[in-house]
Amino acid sequence: MKLAKRKKTGMGLLGRGALAALLVAASVLAPAGTTHADANGTIRVALYADIGSKYKSTVPLITLQSDSGFSLLPAAGGAPLLAVPAQNKVRISLDGYRVKVLETPTWQVAADAAKKLQSTSDKPQLFMATRGGAKVYQLYTGGYASESAATNGLASVQKAGLALPAGQTPAVAGTKHLSAGAFTTLEEAQGVVGSFTAAGLDAWPVFVSGADGSTRTEVWVGEAVNDSSLAAISASAAAALPQYALTPLAAGSSGLIVRMDAGLDFTTETQAFHYLLSGSEAKFVAAGNEKGILLTERSKRIYRGDLELGSLNGSLSVINVVPLEQYLYAVVGGEVSSGWPEEALKAQAVAARSYALAQGNRFDVANVVDTTLSQVYNGISAEAPVITRAVDATAGEVLMSGGKIVEAVFSSNSGGVTADPSEVWNNGGDTFVSVASAEDAAAVASSKKWYYLLLDSGISGYAREDNIKLTGNSTAAGLPLATATAKDVNIRPLPVIESSVTPTGKLNPGDNAVVLDQVFESGSYSWIKGPYTSADLLKSLTGKVSGTLPSSITSLQVTKRGPSGRAVEVKANGQILQVKYPDLFRSSFGGLPSTLFDIVPAGSYTVLGADGSTAAIGSSASAGVLSATGKVTAAGSGTVVMGADQTSRVVTNSPGFYFIGWGNGHGLGMSQWGVKGMADSGYDYKQILQHYFNNVTIVKE
């Protein structure tokens, strides 16, 4: 009953997770241009940034650490503002809008309140300060991108049911400060800070870079939301400490506010310096070293190069500025396995370099991001000596076409044939054409197959071949019989082990089952998904397709395919599901691996009449079947249907639709598993690249 009879394939094993270089649904190929990053220079990789519709990944704070010391300095240049010793953790956040929740002399009181807030969208931050020589703990939430967002946060905090110290009320804290002047040493500044905090005011030492590149230490007082509240703080300070002349900060002032973080762990008190980046246009750099800098919040990844820190759209931005070739050490290691042949690694290196250099300033403040929206980039942990050698061996080499660097897109597995641009984003030029990629089967070269079985009880499902053996007997229809090799072999609804999914039945030695088909485990080469009910489909389609959706989906068909066989038109109840471009069918149907799929209804089958007409028979209906002994009636549910390709399936009472497909990713350009297969067969990296990309030359930039 498979609609696509262009080939007979099995269902493949899932490849290495990081292989899937899937561009998200909003991605399209950017027009290649002459503006691109410097092949001999650095590349800017956004780790955290709010770039509007282009990319958004934000975090309220980051924690940095290195096996070697590093410095924080102004991005514009000048002397380091401070040095971070080896193994020391420091935290960085924006001097933005916050909600000051409470202040208490007891760490546990603050920590308990912080734990309550952790599960909310108002993320807690806990600081330690001193008042009159005694420790106090100050709990905040935030930061927030604006005063209005902080006001909403305040309302949320007030509803959180926190036990607040007597006389305290949460309030919004802002970014306006008063300066008490500059001081010769940090110790002198801390003494002045102590005077203000003992008087009940909030104050901190601040590292500031002078116009001449020198570093000075100032003391800033207050965290006001507006000028009137700042004036009130100034009046209080003048009354309590008239010896200090406080002045509002000049517009554009920037610095690193020094605070002490007491919230690294809300179960045990641990402390670390916490630096607040102050100034809307301020940028600072954590200068890289030979060991790299660990970024805890980004899965504890360690990055080469510098980390540029700043404010963008009210959120903390973290941009990794790293030499291009060192960036590729991690990208190639994140995209493919270091155990792959050297020529495959070289092909990935050239493709990744070409893709990166073709981006220009696509993300405004960065050339690329660290996710599959660009290329997988996991830092030093993804590197390996064999990958470094492959990158170095191809240093500077890129794909060119028409005098421009090719945006060499790739995906994990094209399922035997790569996509045509018309099947993906409707653009791409003549560099991308559909080509055969039989070597994609390398993904299942060593995998186990699964038997699709029908048990005596009428239950159907899948069992892995190492738990099943053929008996040598067959049914009257010629279908082979099999039995289990061990007790209680699980029969699973799909050919993959999922701990969260209950098996449909069990098979024991001596029990016979009919073998309907043999397939590969669902993975990157081939897969089966479903069954999806009408409700499932309508939920996933909502917001992804234009036009009105039916109240219930009773039929679902691929009605038009592109050059490679990928779905470019799908109808529900005879109505075309309108998408902006065909690759959106992947997300529209709940995140399918690819658009190279067939749709099979779980509870019906199609009968071809002698006159060429077709009719769908549902599980609750019956059909007249002409056999050698005459006309008999066959029930719908439980009927075994054999397709033209000699595979069989069972019509069940289950509602919904199965998607049976091949490949993983958009399928355009280079297929990573195909690259591996070609390298296994002896092709070199240039031959591989010129197979997947049309009319290209490989040149050294």
Residue, then its C-alpha position, 0 to 999 in steps of 0.5 A: m500500500k506504499l504510494a511511492k514505488r520508486k524503491k524498496t527500502g527498510m527503516g534505518l537506524l538513528g545516526r549520531g544525534a549531533l548529525a542532524a544539521l536541520l535548518v529550522a522551519a523559518s530558514v531559507l537560503a540566503p542569496a550568496g554574496t561577495t560579503h562574507a567573513d574573513a577566511n583567515g580571521t575570526i567568526r562571531v558565533a552567537l551563544y546567547a542573544d535576542i536578535g528578534s525574529k532571526y534568533k532568540s536564546t536568552v539567559p538571565l546570567i552566565t557562570l564562567q570558569s577556566d583551568s587557566g586564568f582569564s581577564l575581563l576587559p572593555a571590548a573597545g580596548g584598554a587595560p583589563l578591568l579584572a583578572v579571574p584566577a584559574q578554577n574560580k567561578v564568576r557570574i555575569s549578568l546585566d545591570g538591568y531591571r530587577v525585582k528586589v524581593l527581600e533582604t535577610p540576615t539568614w541565608q536559608v530564609a533567602a534560599d527557601a524563597a529562591k527555591k519557590l521562585q525557581s519554578t516560575s518565569d521570574k528567575p531568582q538571583l541571590f546576593m550577599a552584602t554587608r551592613g554594619g559589618a554583618k552579612v545580609y542576603q538580598l534576593y532579586t528576580g530578573g533581569y527584565a528587558s524593560e521597566s514594564a516587564a519588571t512591573n509584571g514580574l513584581a505582580s507575579v512575585q507578590k502572588a508567589g506566597l513568599a514568607l517576607p521579613a516583617g516590614q518588607t515589600p518587594a519593589v522594582a529596582g532599576t539602572k539609575h545610579l549615583s557616583a560617589g567618585a573614584f578611589t585609588t584602590l578597591e579596598e578604599a572603595q569597599g570602605v566607602v561602600g561599607s559606609f553607605t550600606a551601614a546607613g541603609l543604602d545600597a552601594w557597590p564598587v565598580f570597575v570603570s575604563g577611562a578614555d585613555g584605556s586606564t582602569r579606575t574603581e568608583v563607588w555607585v549608590g542606589e538602583a533607582v527606576n526613575d529620576s525621582s526615586l534617584a533624587a530620593i536616594s540622593a537626599s537620604a545619602a546627603a542626610a546620612l553621609p554629608q561628607y560624600a558628594l553624590t552625582p548622577l552618572a553621565a549618559g553612556s556611563s559603563g562599568l562592571i558592578v562588583r557584587m557577591d553571588a550567594g546563589l550558586d546552589f540554593t541547597t548549600e551556601t556558596q559564593a562567587f564574584h558576580y559582575l553586572l554589566s552596566g551601560s546600554e551600549a557597553k561591551f566587555v570581553a572575557a579574553g580567551n586562553e589556551k585552556g578555553i572558558l567554560l560556560t556553565e549555562r550552555s551545557k558546561r561547554i568550553y569555548r576557544g577564543d573570546l566571549e564578548l558580553g553585552s546588552l542586546n534588546g534588554s537581554l544579556s548577549v554572549i558572542n564567541v569570537v573565535p578563529l574560523e579554523q578553530y571554530l571548524y574543529a568543533v563544528v565538524g566534531g559536532e556534526v559527524s563522528s570522529g570515527w568516520p573516514e578521513e575523506a568524509l571529515k574533509a568533505q564536512a570541513v570544506a562544506a562547513r567552512s563554505y557555509a560559515l563564510a557565506q553567512g555574512n552578518r546574517f545575525d546582525v551581531a554575529n555571523v552564525v549561531d551555535t545551533t542547527l539554525s546554522q551549524v552544530y557548535n559544541g565547543i572544545s569537547a567536540e574536537a578530536p585529533v583526527i578532525t583537527r587534521a582534516v580541518d587543517a588539511t583543507a585549511g582555507e578551502v571553500l566551494m565556489s560557484g559563479g565567483k561566490i562562496v556556496e552556502a553549502v547546506f547539508s542534512s543528516n541523511s537524504g534517504g537515498v536521494t537528495a532534495d531539489p530546491s523546489e521541494v524545500w524552500n523554493n530557492g537555492g539556484d542551480t548549485f542544488v539539484s536532486v542526485a542519487s545518494a544510495e550511500d545513505a544506507a551506510a546509516v544502517a550497515s550494521s543495524k538490526k532489522w525488525y520483523y513486522l508480525l501478526l500474532d494469533s491474537g490478532i495483535s500486530g507489531y514489531a520485534r527485533e530480529d535477534n529475538i525472532k527466528l523463522t520456523g520454515n513454515s508459511t501460511a496458505a498465502g505464502l507468508p512466512l511464520a516465525t516464533a520467539t527465541a526467548k520468553d516474553v519477547n516484546i511486540r512493539p507498536l513501531p520498530v524502535i525501543e521506546s521506554s515510555v511506550t507500552p508494548t502491544g503484546k508478547l511472543n513466546p517460543g512455540d507461539n507462531a506469528v505471521v511475518l508481514d514485512q521486515v524493516f530497519e529500526s526507525g532512525s535517520y535512514s528510514w522511519i515509521k511515525g504514528p498513528y496520528t489521530s485526527a485530533d493529533l494532526l489538527k493540533s500540529l497543523t494549527g498555525k502552520v498552514s493557511g486557510t481553514l482546517p476541517s473539523s475532522i480529518t478522515s483522509l490524508q494523501v500526498t497528491k503531488r511530489g517533487p523531482s526526488g519524490r518528496a511531498v510538495e502537496v498534501k490534501a486532507n479530506g480532498q482539500i490542499l493543505q497550504v504551506k509557505y514552502p514544502d519543507l514546512f510539512r515536517s513541522s506541520f505534521g508534528g516534527l517528521p524527520s523529512t518530507l520523503f514520506d508516504i501516508v498510510p491510513a491505519g484503519s483502511y485500505t484501498v482497493l483497485g477495481a478491474d475498471g481502474s476505479t479505487a475505493a477505500i475500505g474502512s476497518s468497520a466495513s467489509a469487501g467482496v473478494l473474488s477468490a478461486t472458490g468464488k466470491v467471499t466477504a472479507a472483514g475490514s479490521g484484521t484483514v491482511v493487505m498485500g501491496a504491489d511491492q509484496t509487503s503486507r500490513v494489517v488493517t486495524n481498528s486504530p484511527g489515524f495515519y502512519f507516516i512511512g519515510w526515508g531520510n532525516g533533515h531537509g535533504l538539500g545539498m550534502s547528505q552526511w551519511g551519504v558522505k560517509g558511505m562514499a568515503d567508505s567506497g573509496y571516493d575522496y573529499k573533492q569527488i564527494l563534494q562535487h557529487y552533492f553540489n552542482n557546478v562547483t569548484i574547490v578553491k583555497e581562499 
